[in-house]
Amino acid sequence: MNAVKQAPRGGDRLIRASMTVVVLAVAAVAAWVSYWHAVAVIEKYGAEDEVSAHLVPATVDGMIYASSMVLLWCARYRLAVPALARWALALGVAATLAANILHGIERGPLAAALAAWPAIALVISYELIMWVVRSGRELADRTHDSGQPERALAEPAPQSVAPEPEPTASQAGQDAPASEVREDGDRRAQVAALLARDPNMTGTALARALGVHESTGRKYRREALNGHSRST
């Protein structure tokens, strides 16, 4: 059983590692080619000196790297991507493409397309690895949701203070406001309707649909699945 469970994990690691190596190799080639293409274009079209011609392309590559890392961070932790990061990445890619096209346009459209290809390959490879990161988070959530419910560890009460007696079920029902009971029932009906529409919906996706915290969404999903298994 352990060997069966560990095989997919090893395969996942191999896929991610190989894809990361390929993307890094493409990025290195694209950065090297694009850098020297940009240096040649800046020297030809108005660089003040040789130092400026070598430093300006580095600012473009640095902006692309910084914005890419922000997008990767947001994909790993399911954060909203800042608009500035998207605009910076788009602007950096556009500047790189323009420099590569200008470098090859004098020799014809085919030369311009060949000069621009490394930057295009980098963007496509980067988007593919972003998809792998996002889908990996989704699969991790599904695996977490399909497991056993987590058990909270009760903290021992201080010895100097006697623990208060817990209210009985009847007392708790009497103390709970009627509005909270109705709200809880409505929320459970919403959970049941969402899971009926998409049985594979994860707790994270359920939390986003309901506008609650991820842990609350996972709790609702577990309760709904446990209730369904008891009824069947």
Residue frames as a rotation matrix with the C-alpha (Angstrom) as fourth column:
MET 1
0.561 0.828 0.000 0.00
0.828 -0.561 0.000 0.00
0.000 0.000 -1.000 0.00
ASN 2
0.432 -0.454 -0.780 2.79
0.179 -0.804 0.567 2.46
-0.884 -0.384 -0.266 0.84
ALA 3
-0.641 -0.718 0.270 4.50
0.384 0.004 0.923 1.83
-0.664 0.696 0.273 -2.48
VAL 4
-0.167 0.671 0.722 1.24
0.972 -0.010 0.234 2.48
0.164 0.741 -0.651 -4.33
LYS 5
0.768 0.517 -0.378 0.68
0.599 -0.788 0.140 5.76
-0.226 -0.334 -0.915 -2.50
GLN 6
0.216 -0.772 -0.598 4.24
0.109 -0.590 0.800 7.00
-0.970 -0.238 -0.043 -2.95
ALA 7
-0.317 -0.381 0.868 4.40
0.847 0.298 0.440 6.31
-0.427 0.875 0.228 -6.72
PRO 8
0.500 0.533 0.683 2.19
0.798 -0.590 -0.123 9.25
0.338 0.606 -0.720 -7.79
ARG 9
0.898 -0.196 -0.395 4.04
0.083 -0.806 0.587 11.58
-0.433 -0.559 -0.707 -5.45
GLY 10
-0.101 -0.986 0.131 7.37
0.308 0.094 0.947 10.60
-0.946 0.136 0.295 -6.99
GLY 11
-0.180 0.115 0.977 5.87
0.983 0.061 0.173 11.08
-0.039 0.991 -0.124 -10.44
ASP 12
0.845 0.525 0.102 4.57
0.523 -0.851 0.046 14.53
0.111 0.014 -0.994 -9.49
ARG 13
0.568 -0.705 -0.425 7.98
-0.009 -0.521 0.853 15.55
-0.823 -0.481 -0.302 -8.19
LEU 14
-0.345 -0.713 0.610 9.66
0.621 0.314 0.718 14.28
-0.704 0.627 0.335 -11.37
ILE 15
0.224 0.508 0.831 7.21
0.952 -0.298 -0.074 16.20
0.210 0.808 -0.551 -13.60
ARG 16
0.969 0.188 -0.161 7.63
0.228 -0.930 0.287 19.42
-0.096 -0.315 -0.944 -11.63
ALA 17
0.294 -0.937 -0.191 11.41
0.083 -0.174 0.981 19.12
-0.952 -0.304 0.026 -11.42
SER 18
-0.360 -0.441 0.822 11.83
0.818 0.274 0.506 18.38
-0.449 0.854 0.262 -15.14
MET 19
0.461 0.600 0.653 9.46
0.828 -0.556 -0.074 21.19
0.319 0.575 -0.753 -16.13
THR 20
0.890 -0.187 -0.415 11.24
0.097 -0.813 0.575 23.63
-0.444 -0.552 -0.705 -13.84
VAL 21
-0.100 -0.987 0.129 14.60
0.337 0.088 0.937 22.72
-0.936 0.137 0.324 -15.37
VAL 22
-0.210 0.069 0.975 13.21
0.977 0.059 0.206 23.16
-0.043 0.996 -0.080 -18.91
VAL 23
0.788 0.568 0.237 11.62
0.574 -0.817 0.053 26.52
0.224 0.095 -0.970 -18.10
LEU 24
0.643 -0.628 -0.438 14.82
0.024 -0.555 0.831 27.75
-0.765 -0.545 -0.342 -16.45
ALA 25
-0.335 -0.783 0.524 16.82
0.609 0.244 0.754 26.64
-0.718 0.572 0.395 -19.50
VAL 26
0.118 0.464 0.878 14.41
0.952 -0.303 0.032 28.41
0.281 0.832 -0.478 -21.86
ALA 27
0.943 0.246 -0.224 14.54
0.314 -0.881 0.355 31.50
-0.110 -0.405 -0.908 -19.64
ALA 28
0.220 -0.943 -0.252 18.35
0.209 -0.207 0.956 31.49
-0.953 -0.262 0.151 -19.68
VAL 29
-0.445 -0.362 0.819 18.49
0.843 0.141 0.520 31.19
-0.303 0.922 0.242 -23.47
ALA 30
0.413 0.699 0.584 15.78
0.833 -0.550 0.069 33.82
0.369 0.458 -0.809 -23.99
ALA 31
0.864 -0.108 -0.492 17.42
0.234 -0.778 0.583 36.23
-0.446 -0.619 -0.646 -21.54
TRP 32
-0.118 -0.993 0.009 20.84
0.385 -0.038 0.922 35.82
-0.916 0.112 0.386 -23.16
VAL 33
-0.423 -0.005 0.906 19.60
0.906 -0.003 0.423 36.24
0.000 1.000 0.006 -26.75
SER 34
0.585 0.755 0.297 17.19
0.742 -0.646 0.181 39.05
0.329 0.115 -0.937 -25.91
TYR 35
0.590 -0.420 -0.689 19.82
0.380 -0.609 0.696 40.90
-0.712 -0.673 -0.200 -23.89
TRP 36
-0.475 -0.880 0.014 22.32
0.403 -0.203 0.892 41.10
-0.782 0.429 0.451 -26.74
HIS 37
-0.227 0.501 0.835 19.58
0.929 -0.146 0.340 41.89
0.292 0.853 -0.432 -29.26
ALA 38
0.794 0.574 -0.201 18.46
0.607 -0.735 0.302 44.78
0.025 -0.362 -0.932 -27.04
VAL 39
0.188 -0.812 -0.553 22.06
0.351 -0.470 0.810 45.99
-0.917 -0.347 0.197 -26.62
ALA 40
-0.655 -0.454 0.604 22.51
0.695 -0.047 0.717 46.09
-0.297 0.890 0.346 -30.40
VAL 41
0.154 0.806 0.571 19.18
0.882 -0.373 0.287 47.94
0.445 0.460 -0.769 -30.88
ILE 42
0.814 0.155 -0.561 19.95
0.472 -0.738 0.482 50.53
-0.339 -0.657 -0.674 -28.17
GLU 43
-0.188 -0.953 -0.238 23.44
0.425 -0.297 0.855 51.14
-0.886 0.059 0.460 -29.55
LYS 44
-0.639 -0.053 0.767 21.97
0.769 -0.059 0.637 51.69
0.012 0.997 0.078 -33.02
TYR 45
0.061 0.827 0.559 18.96
0.674 -0.447 0.588 53.83
0.736 0.341 -0.585 -32.08
GLY 46
0.367 0.125 0.922 20.32
-0.123 -0.976 0.182 56.38
0.922 -0.181 -0.343 -29.64
ALA 47
0.679 -0.209 -0.704 22.31
0.725 0.342 0.598 55.08
0.115 -0.916 0.384 -26.68
GLU 48
0.937 -0.332 0.108 24.33
-0.345 -0.929 0.137 57.83
0.055 -0.166 -0.985 -25.07
ASP 49
-0.100 -0.994 0.044 27.26
-0.993 0.097 -0.059 55.55
0.055 -0.049 -0.997 -24.30
GLU 50
-0.346 -0.125 -0.930 28.21
-0.362 0.932 0.009 51.88
0.865 0.340 -0.368 -24.21
VAL 51
-1.000 -0.026 -0.014 27.48
0.004 0.346 -0.938 51.55
0.029 -0.938 -0.346 -20.49
SER 52
-0.389 0.920 -0.042 23.87
-0.720 -0.333 -0.609 52.70
-0.575 -0.207 0.792 -20.96
ALA 53
-0.007 0.369 -0.930 23.41
-0.897 0.408 0.169 50.28
0.441 0.835 0.328 -23.84
HIS 54
-0.570 -0.275 -0.774 24.36
-0.018 0.946 -0.323 47.40
0.821 -0.170 -0.545 -21.52
LEU 55
-0.987 0.159 -0.025 22.40
0.024 -0.011 -1.000 48.57
-0.159 -0.987 0.007 -18.46
VAL 56
-0.434 0.885 -0.172 19.01
-0.891 -0.449 -0.061 49.41
-0.132 0.126 0.983 -20.00
PRO 57
-0.060 0.452 -0.890 18.24
-0.490 0.763 0.421 45.80
0.870 0.462 0.176 -21.13
ALA 58
-0.791 -0.270 -0.549 19.05
0.302 0.608 -0.734 44.62
0.532 -0.747 -0.400 -17.60
THR 59
-0.824 0.553 0.123 16.25
-0.456 -0.519 -0.723 46.81
-0.337 -0.652 0.680 -16.23
VAL 60
-0.034 0.827 -0.561 13.77
-0.936 0.170 0.308 45.14
0.350 0.536 0.769 -18.61
ASP 61
-0.192 -0.098 -0.976 14.88
-0.033 0.995 -0.094 41.62
0.981 0.014 -0.194 -17.62
GLY 62
-0.970 -0.197 -0.143 14.82
0.138 0.040 -0.990 42.58
0.201 -0.980 -0.012 -13.94
MET 63
-0.528 0.844 0.093 11.24
-0.820 -0.477 -0.317 43.87
-0.223 -0.244 0.944 -14.20
ILE 64
0.112 0.539 -0.835 10.14
-0.678 0.655 0.332 40.67
0.726 0.529 0.439 -15.97
TYR 65
-0.523 -0.383 -0.762 11.77
0.222 0.802 -0.555 38.53
0.823 -0.459 -0.334 -13.26
ALA 66
-0.984 0.134 0.121 10.27
-0.161 -0.348 -0.924 40.53
-0.081 -0.928 0.364 -10.37
SER 67
-0.224 0.968 -0.109 6.74
-0.972 -0.230 -0.048 40.50
-0.071 0.095 0.993 -11.78
SER 68
0.009 0.178 -0.984 7.04
-0.435 0.887 0.157 36.78
0.900 0.427 0.086 -12.61
MET 69
-0.805 -0.357 -0.474 8.01
0.249 0.523 -0.816 35.96
0.539 -0.774 -0.332 -9.05
VAL 70
-0.760 0.616 0.208 5.01
-0.581 -0.500 -0.643 37.94
-0.292 -0.609 0.738 -7.75
LEU 71
0.105 0.816 -0.569 2.70
-0.931 0.281 0.232 35.92
0.349 0.505 0.789 -10.01
LEU 72
-0.248 -0.272 -0.930 4.32
-0.045 0.962 -0.269 32.68
0.968 -0.025 -0.251 -8.86
TRP 73
-0.993 -0.112 0.030 3.93
-0.025 -0.047 -0.999 33.68
0.113 -0.993 0.044 -5.20
CYS 74
-0.402 0.914 0.051 0.24
-0.876 -0.368 -0.311 34.47
-0.266 -0.170 0.949 -5.73
ALA 75
0.140 0.436 -0.889 -0.31
-0.695 0.683 0.226 31.17
0.705 0.586 0.399 -7.55
ARG 76
-0.609 -0.457 -0.649 1.33
0.097 0.768 -0.632 29.17
0.787 -0.448 -0.423 -4.74
TYR 77
-0.919 0.186 -0.349 -0.71
0.350 -0.025 -0.936 30.78
-0.183 -0.982 -0.042 -1.96
ARG 78
-0.205 0.920 0.333 -3.95
0.938 0.088 0.335 31.59
0.279 0.381 -0.881 -3.86
LEU 79
-0.288 0.038 -0.957 -3.58
0.483 -0.857 -0.180 35.34
-0.827 -0.514 0.228 -3.47
ALA 80
0.819 0.565 0.100 -5.08
0.414 -0.459 -0.786 38.03
-0.398 0.685 -0.610 -5.66
VAL 81
-0.080 -0.882 0.464 -2.52
0.994 -0.038 0.100 39.08
-0.071 0.470 0.880 -8.27
PRO 82
-0.007 0.041 -0.999 -1.70
0.270 -0.962 -0.041 42.81
-0.963 -0.270 -0.004 -8.06
ALA 83
0.892 0.395 0.219 -2.56
0.324 -0.223 -0.919 44.73
-0.314 0.891 -0.327 -11.21
LEU 84
0.587 -0.740 -0.328 0.91
-0.739 -0.655 0.156 46.30
-0.330 0.151 -0.932 -11.15
ALA 85
-0.249 -0.699 0.670 2.54
-0.283 0.714 0.640 42.86
-0.926 -0.030 -0.376 -11.47
ARG 86
0.300 0.426 0.854 0.45
0.676 0.536 -0.505 42.00
-0.673 0.729 -0.127 -14.54
TRP 87
0.991 0.084 -0.102 1.14
-0.001 -0.766 -0.642 45.37
-0.132 0.637 -0.760 -16.17
ALA 88
0.306 -0.950 -0.054 4.86
-0.758 -0.278 0.591 45.13
-0.576 -0.140 -0.805 -15.41
LEU 89
-0.231 -0.366 0.901 5.10
0.160 0.899 0.407 41.64
-0.960 0.238 -0.149 -16.92
ALA 90
0.596 0.526 0.607 3.14
0.681 0.069 -0.729 42.68
-0.425 0.848 -0.317 -20.03
LEU 91
0.919 -0.281 -0.276 5.26
-0.351 -0.902 -0.250 45.80
-0.179 0.327 -0.928 -20.47
GLY 92
0.030 -0.971 0.239 8.52
-0.617 0.170 0.768 43.88
-0.786 -0.170 -0.594 -20.03
VAL 93
-0.078 0.006 0.997 7.47
0.517 0.855 0.035 41.19
-0.852 0.519 -0.070 -22.51
ALA 94
0.863 0.444 0.241 6.37
0.441 -0.430 -0.788 43.85
-0.246 0.786 -0.567 -25.00
ALA 95
0.659 -0.686 -0.308 9.70
-0.660 -0.724 0.201 45.67
-0.361 0.071 -0.930 -24.66
THR 96
-0.213 -0.756 0.619 11.63
-0.257 0.655 0.711 42.43
-0.943 -0.008 -0.334 -25.15
LEU 97
0.239 0.385 0.892 9.60
0.725 0.540 -0.427 41.48
-0.646 0.749 -0.150 -28.21
ALA 98
0.978 0.146 -0.148 10.05
0.031 -0.807 -0.590 44.96
-0.206 0.572 -0.794 -29.68
ALA 99
0.293 -0.946 -0.141 13.82
-0.741 -0.317 0.592 44.85
-0.604 -0.069 -0.794 -29.21
ASN 100
-0.317 -0.408 0.856 14.09
0.122 0.878 0.464 41.40
-0.941 0.252 -0.228 -30.78
ILE 101
0.529 0.580 0.620 11.86
0.705 0.106 -0.701 42.33
-0.472 0.808 -0.353 -33.72
LEU 102
0.907 -0.221 -0.359 13.78
-0.325 -0.909 -0.261 45.56
-0.269 0.353 -0.896 -34.37
HIS 103
-0.006 -0.980 0.197 17.03
-0.520 0.171 0.837 43.61
-0.854 -0.098 -0.511 -34.31
GLY 104
-0.536 -0.247 0.808 15.89
0.358 0.800 0.482 41.27
-0.765 0.547 -0.340 -37.10
ILE 105
0.485 0.872 -0.068 13.47
0.291 -0.235 -0.927 43.42
-0.825 0.430 -0.368 -39.10
GLU 106
0.190 -0.471 -0.861 16.21
-0.748 -0.638 0.184 44.77
-0.636 0.609 -0.474 -41.42
ARG 107
-0.842 -0.539 -0.033 16.80
-0.451 0.668 0.592 41.25
-0.298 0.513 -0.805 -42.74
GLY 108
-0.585 0.694 -0.420 13.11
-0.352 0.249 0.902 40.64
0.731 0.675 0.099 -43.38
PRO 109
0.275 0.823 0.497 9.99
-0.867 -0.012 0.499 39.33
0.416 -0.567 0.710 -41.60
LEU 110
0.721 -0.023 -0.692 11.39
0.113 0.990 0.084 35.82
0.683 -0.139 0.717 -41.21
ALA 111
-0.371 -0.916 -0.150 14.51
0.424 -0.023 -0.905 37.10
0.826 -0.400 0.398 -39.47
ALA 112
-0.487 0.266 0.832 12.35
-0.676 -0.718 -0.166 39.26
0.553 -0.644 0.529 -37.19
ALA 113
0.633 0.773 -0.040 10.16
-0.608 0.529 0.592 36.26
0.478 -0.350 0.805 -36.27
LEU 114
0.427 -0.562 -0.709 13.22
0.465 0.808 -0.361 34.12
0.776 -0.176 0.606 -35.55
ALA 115
-0.622 -0.694 0.363 14.72
0.077 -0.516 -0.853 36.86
0.780 -0.502 0.374 -33.40
ALA 116
-0.257 0.616 0.745 11.49
-0.876 -0.475 0.090 37.21
0.409 -0.629 0.661 -31.40
TRP 117
0.291 0.484 -0.825 10.97
-0.221 0.873 0.435 33.47
0.931 0.056 0.361 -30.93
PRO 118
-0.585 -0.523 -0.620 13.04
0.432 0.446 -0.784 33.01
0.686 -0.727 -0.035 -27.70
ALA 119
-0.913 0.287 0.289 10.92
-0.408 -0.644 -0.647 35.61
0.001 -0.709 0.705 -25.88
ILE 120
0.020 0.965 -0.261 7.69
-0.891 0.136 0.433 33.98
0.454 0.224 0.863 -27.13
ALA 121
0.039 -0.074 -0.997 8.90
0.088 0.994 -0.070 30.54
0.995 -0.085 0.045 -26.02
LEU 122
-0.905 -0.402 -0.137 9.69
0.187 -0.087 -0.979 31.93
0.382 -0.911 0.154 -22.58
VAL 123
-0.583 0.750 0.312 6.20
-0.812 -0.550 -0.197 33.40
0.024 -0.368 0.930 -22.13
ILE 124
0.286 0.717 -0.636 4.49
-0.651 0.632 0.420 30.15
0.703 0.294 0.648 -23.19
SER 125
-0.234 -0.455 -0.860 6.73
0.315 0.801 -0.509 27.99
0.920 -0.389 -0.044 -20.97
TYR 126
-0.969 -0.133 0.208 6.16
-0.128 -0.450 -0.884 30.34
0.211 -0.883 0.419 -18.03
GLU 127
-0.203 0.970 0.137 2.37
-0.960 -0.225 0.168 30.17
0.194 -0.097 0.976 -18.44
LEU 128
0.255 0.258 -0.932 2.54
-0.239 0.951 0.198 26.36
0.937 0.172 0.305 -18.52
ILE 129
-0.597 -0.522 -0.609 4.46
0.446 0.415 -0.793 26.17
0.667 -0.745 -0.015 -15.25
MET 130
-0.812 0.419 0.407 2.01
-0.579 -0.672 -0.463 28.65
0.080 -0.611 0.788 -13.69
TRP 131
0.190 0.919 -0.346 -0.80
-0.803 0.348 0.483 26.27
0.564 0.187 0.804 -14.64
VAL 132
-0.038 -0.277 -0.960 1.06
0.239 0.931 -0.278 23.35
0.970 -0.240 0.030 -13.04
VAL 133
-0.942 -0.336 0.000 1.47
0.097 -0.272 -0.957 25.32
0.321 -0.902 0.289 -9.79
ARG 134
-0.498 0.822 0.277 -2.21
-0.865 -0.493 -0.092 26.34
0.061 -0.285 0.957 -9.68
SER 135
0.345 0.642 -0.684 -3.48
-0.570 0.723 0.391 22.84
0.746 0.255 0.616 -10.52
GLY 136
-0.428 -0.568 -0.703 -1.13
0.271 0.661 -0.699 21.36
0.862 -0.490 -0.129 -7.91
ARG 137
-0.932 0.157 0.326 -2.74
-0.360 -0.481 -0.800 23.54
0.031 -0.863 0.505 -5.23
GLU 138
-0.016 0.991 -0.133 -6.20
-0.971 0.016 0.238 22.41
0.238 0.133 0.962 -6.42
LEU 139
0.204 0.031 -0.979 -5.20
-0.136 0.991 0.003 18.72
0.970 0.132 0.206 -6.24
ALA 140
-0.818 -0.531 -0.222 -3.73
0.170 0.146 -0.975 19.26
0.550 -0.835 -0.030 -2.76
ASP 141
-0.631 0.664 0.402 -7.04
-0.774 -0.501 -0.387 20.76
-0.056 -0.555 0.830 -1.61
ARG 142
0.307 0.774 -0.553 -8.98
-0.764 0.548 0.342 17.81
0.568 0.317 0.759 -3.01
THR 143
-0.182 -0.461 -0.869 -6.67
0.184 0.852 -0.490 15.35
0.966 -0.249 -0.070 -1.26
HIS 144
-0.966 -0.182 0.182 -7.05
-0.116 -0.321 -0.940 17.27
0.230 -0.930 0.289 2.01
ASP 145
-0.327 0.926 0.189 -10.84
-0.945 -0.325 -0.040 17.38
0.024 -0.192 0.981 1.70
SER 146
0.343 0.480 -0.807 -11.15
-0.534 0.807 0.252 13.67
0.772 0.345 0.533 0.96
GLY 147
-0.612 -0.662 -0.433 -9.18
0.019 0.535 -0.844 12.69
0.790 -0.525 -0.315 4.08
GLN 148
-0.049 0.554 -0.831 -10.42
0.915 0.358 0.185 12.11
0.400 -0.751 -0.525 7.62
PRO 149
0.717 0.335 0.611 -11.68
0.104 -0.918 0.381 15.15
0.690 -0.210 -0.693 9.55
GLU 150
-0.394 -0.908 0.139 -9.03
0.053 -0.173 -0.983 16.78
0.917 -0.380 0.116 11.64
ARG 151
0.484 0.503 -0.716 -9.38
0.719 0.238 0.653 16.38
0.498 -0.831 -0.246 15.38
ALA 152
0.323 -0.325 0.889 -8.79
-0.358 -0.911 -0.203 19.42
0.876 -0.252 -0.411 17.50
LEU 153
-0.324 -0.523 -0.788 -6.54
0.615 0.516 -0.596 18.89
0.719 -0.678 0.154 20.48
ALA 154
0.741 0.651 0.162 -8.19
0.253 -0.495 0.831 20.06
0.621 -0.575 -0.532 23.68
GLU 155
-0.286 -0.849 0.444 -5.98
-0.180 -0.408 -0.895 22.18
0.941 -0.336 -0.036 25.89
PRO 156
-0.234 0.190 -0.953 -5.89
0.849 0.517 -0.105 21.18
0.473 -0.834 -0.283 29.56
ALA 157
0.646 0.549 0.531 -7.71
0.188 -0.788 0.587 23.58
0.740 -0.279 -0.612 31.85
PRO 158
-0.332 -0.779 0.532 -5.60
-0.407 -0.391 -0.826 25.46
0.851 -0.491 -0.187 34.42
GLN 159
-0.411 0.112 -0.905 -5.53
0.625 0.757 -0.191 23.71
0.664 -0.644 -0.381 37.78
SER 160
-0.946 -0.024 -0.322 -6.31
0.273 -0.593 -0.758 26.90
-0.173 -0.805 0.568 39.70
VAL 161
-0.523 0.805 -0.281 -9.58
-0.821 -0.564 -0.089 27.49
-0.230 0.184 0.956 37.84
ALA 162
-0.460 0.446 0.768 -12.33
0.122 0.888 -0.443 24.90
-0.880 -0.110 -0.463 37.87
PRO 163
-0.989 0.110 0.103 -13.72
0.095 -0.072 0.993 24.21
0.117 0.991 0.060 34.38
GLU 164
-0.471 0.882 -0.026 -17.22
-0.768 -0.424 -0.479 25.43
-0.434 -0.205 0.877 33.82
PRO 165
-0.349 0.406 0.845 -19.81
0.261 0.908 -0.329 22.73
-0.900 0.106 -0.422 33.11
GLU 166
-0.999 -0.006 -0.041 -20.72
-0.039 -0.208 0.977 22.44
-0.014 0.978 0.208 29.47
PRO 167
-0.315 0.949 -0.026 -24.34
-0.820 -0.286 -0.496 23.22
-0.478 -0.135 0.868 28.63
THR 168
-0.356 0.303 0.884 -26.55
0.249 0.943 -0.223 20.32
-0.901 0.140 -0.411 27.69
ALA 169
-0.841 0.039 0.539 -27.98
0.540 0.019 0.841 19.94
0.022 0.999 -0.037 24.20
SER 170
0.164 0.983 0.083 -31.39
0.955 -0.179 0.236 21.22
0.247 0.040 -0.968 25.29
GLN 171
0.415 -0.065 -0.907 -29.89
0.498 -0.819 0.287 24.28
-0.762 -0.570 -0.308 26.99
ALA 172
-0.681 -0.719 -0.140 -27.73
0.239 -0.399 0.885 25.03
-0.692 0.569 0.444 23.94
GLY 173
-0.583 0.536 0.611 -30.77
0.759 0.091 0.645 24.79
0.290 0.839 -0.460 21.69
GLN 174
0.484 0.800 -0.355 -32.74
0.874 -0.463 0.150 27.13
-0.045 -0.383 -0.923 23.96
ASP 175
0.184 -0.481 -0.857 -29.90
0.345 -0.785 0.514 29.68
-0.920 -0.391 0.021 24.15
ALA 176
-0.759 -0.517 0.396 -29.23
0.530 -0.137 0.837 29.78
-0.378 0.845 0.378 20.40
PRO 177
-0.389 0.630 -0.672 -31.18
-0.471 -0.763 -0.442 32.56
-0.792 0.144 0.594 18.69
ALA 178
0.392 0.651 0.650 -33.73
0.276 0.591 -0.758 31.42
-0.878 0.477 0.052 16.14
SER 179
0.831 -0.091 -0.549 -32.08
-0.503 -0.544 -0.672 33.57
-0.238 0.834 -0.497 13.46
GLU 180
-0.216 -0.976 -0.015 -28.77
-0.926 0.200 0.321 31.73
-0.310 0.083 -0.947 13.84
VAL 181
-0.308 0.169 0.936 -30.52
0.008 0.984 -0.175 28.37
-0.951 -0.047 -0.304 13.52
ARG 182
0.762 0.636 0.124 -32.27
0.167 -0.009 -0.986 29.49
-0.626 0.772 -0.113 10.34
GLU 183
0.561 -0.627 -0.540 -29.02
-0.814 -0.535 -0.225 30.92
-0.148 0.566 -0.811 8.94
ASP 184
-0.454 -0.743 0.492 -27.18
-0.640 0.656 0.401 27.66
-0.620 -0.133 -0.773 9.64
GLY 185
0.054 0.562 0.825 -29.93
0.302 0.778 -0.550 25.71
-0.952 0.279 -0.128 7.90
ASP 186
0.912 0.262 -0.317 -29.83
-0.176 -0.449 -0.876 28.01
-0.372 0.854 -0.364 4.88
ARG 187
0.146 -0.947 -0.288 -26.04
-0.959 -0.207 0.196 27.70
-0.245 0.247 -0.938 4.68
ARG 188
-0.496 -0.300 0.815 -26.20
-0.234 0.950 0.207 23.90
-0.836 -0.088 -0.542 4.80
ALA 189
0.528 0.729 0.437 -28.83
0.328 0.300 -0.896 23.96
-0.784 0.616 -0.081 2.04
GLN 190
0.757 -0.335 -0.561 -26.49
-0.627 -0.613 -0.480 26.11
-0.183 0.715 -0.674 -0.06
VAL 191
-0.316 -0.917 0.243 -23.63
-0.812 0.394 0.431 23.65
-0.491 -0.061 -0.869 0.56
ALA 192
-0.186 0.322 0.928 -25.83
0.178 0.940 -0.291 20.72
-0.966 0.111 -0.232 -0.46
ALA 193
0.837 0.545 -0.048 -26.93
0.080 -0.210 -0.974 22.51
-0.541 0.812 -0.219 -3.63
LEU 194
0.430 -0.758 -0.490 -23.34
-0.887 -0.456 -0.074 23.41
-0.167 0.467 -0.868 -4.61
LEU 195
-0.543 -0.659 0.521 -22.09
-0.577 0.743 0.339 19.85
-0.610 -0.117 -0.784 -4.02
ALA 196
0.214 0.682 0.699 -25.05
0.258 0.651 -0.714 18.44
-0.942 0.334 -0.037 -5.94
ARG 197
0.914 0.079 -0.397 -24.05
-0.319 -0.462 -0.827 20.61
-0.249 0.883 -0.398 -8.90
ASP 198
0.328 -0.885 -0.330 -20.33
-0.551 0.104 -0.828 19.72
0.768 0.453 -0.453 -8.59
PRO 199
0.980 0.111 -0.162 -19.57
0.051 0.655 0.754 16.69
0.190 -0.748 0.636 -6.38
ASN 200
0.305 -0.946 -0.108 -15.81
0.898 0.324 -0.298 17.25
0.317 -0.006 0.948 -6.87
MET 201
0.528 -0.087 0.845 -15.88
-0.073 -0.996 -0.056 20.83
0.846 -0.032 -0.532 -5.58
THR 202
-0.343 -0.759 -0.553 -13.09
0.612 0.266 -0.745 21.35
0.713 -0.594 0.373 -3.06
GLY 203
0.261 0.396 -0.880 -13.44
0.951 -0.262 0.164 22.98
-0.166 -0.880 -0.445 0.32
THR 204
-0.628 -0.560 -0.540 -11.48
0.437 -0.828 0.351 25.98
-0.644 -0.016 0.765 -0.93
ALA 205
-0.891 0.353 0.287 -13.78
0.161 -0.346 0.924 26.46
0.425 0.869 0.252 -3.91
LEU 206
0.023 0.936 -0.352 -16.78
0.817 0.185 0.546 25.99
0.576 -0.300 -0.760 -1.64
ALA 207
-0.065 -0.124 -0.990 -15.47
0.835 -0.550 0.014 28.66
-0.546 -0.826 0.140 0.72
ARG 208
-0.943 -0.295 -0.154 -15.05
0.159 -0.805 0.571 31.10
-0.293 0.514 0.806 -2.16
ALA 209
-0.591 0.782 0.200 -18.60
0.340 0.016 0.940 30.43
0.732 0.623 -0.276 -3.37
LEU 210
0.322 0.751 -0.576 -20.04
0.847 0.043 0.530 30.97
0.422 -0.659 -0.623 0.11
GLY 211
0.289 -0.283 0.915 -17.78
-0.132 -0.958 -0.255 33.90
0.948 -0.048 -0.314 1.05
VAL 212
0.967 -0.007 0.255 -16.35
-0.252 0.127 0.959 32.19
-0.040 -0.992 0.121 4.14
HIS 213
0.112 -0.981 0.155 -12.89
-0.925 -0.046 0.378 31.18
-0.364 -0.186 -0.913 5.35
GLU 214
-0.172 -0.258 -0.951 -11.23
-0.746 0.664 -0.045 28.16
0.643 0.702 -0.307 3.73
SER 215
-0.978 -0.211 0.000 -11.30
-0.154 0.717 -0.680 26.13
0.143 -0.665 -0.733 6.96
THR 216
-0.383 0.913 0.138 -15.03
-0.476 -0.067 -0.877 26.81
-0.792 -0.402 0.460 7.28
GLY 217
0.219 0.436 -0.873 -15.60
-0.975 0.127 -0.181 25.71
0.031 0.891 0.453 3.70
ARG 218
-0.586 -0.481 -0.652 -13.71
-0.452 0.862 -0.229 22.47
0.672 0.161 -0.723 4.34
LYS 219
-0.913 0.282 0.295 -15.78
-0.184 0.360 -0.914 21.90
-0.365 -0.889 -0.277 7.49
TYR 220
0.010 0.971 -0.241 -19.05
-0.773 -0.145 -0.618 22.38
-0.635 0.192 0.749 5.62
ARG 221
0.054 -0.025 -0.998 -17.89
-0.888 0.456 -0.059 19.99
0.457 0.890 0.003 2.91
ARG 222
-0.878 -0.410 -0.249 -16.89
-0.248 0.832 -0.496 17.29
0.410 -0.374 -0.832 5.38
GLU 223
-0.674 0.681 0.287 -20.16
-0.308 0.094 -0.947 17.61
-0.672 -0.726 0.146 7.25
ALA 224
0.190 0.780 -0.596 -22.16
-0.922 -0.068 -0.382 17.40
-0.339 0.622 0.706 4.03
LEU 225
-0.170 -0.320 -0.932 -20.24
-0.696 0.708 -0.116 14.33
0.697 0.629 -0.344 2.81
ASN 226
-0.982 -0.178 0.061 -20.48
-0.163 0.644 -0.748 12.63
0.094 -0.744 -0.661 6.21
GLY 227
-0.362 0.923 0.129 -24.22
-0.536 -0.093 -0.839 13.30
-0.763 -0.373 0.529 6.34
HIS 228
0.233 0.426 -0.874 -24.64
-0.968 0.192 -0.164 11.92
0.098 0.884 0.457 2.83
SER 229
-0.558 -0.502 -0.661 -22.68
-0.451 0.852 -0.266 8.73
0.696 0.150 -0.702 3.67
ARG 230
-0.919 0.266 0.292 -24.79
-0.174 0.391 -0.904 8.15
-0.355 -0.881 -0.313 6.79
SER 231
-0.041 0.977 -0.207 -28.03
-0.757 -0.166 -0.632 8.61
-0.653 0.131 0.746 4.84
THR 232
0.244 0.084 -0.966 -26.92
-0.859 0.481 -0.175 6.08
0.450 0.872 0.190 2.21
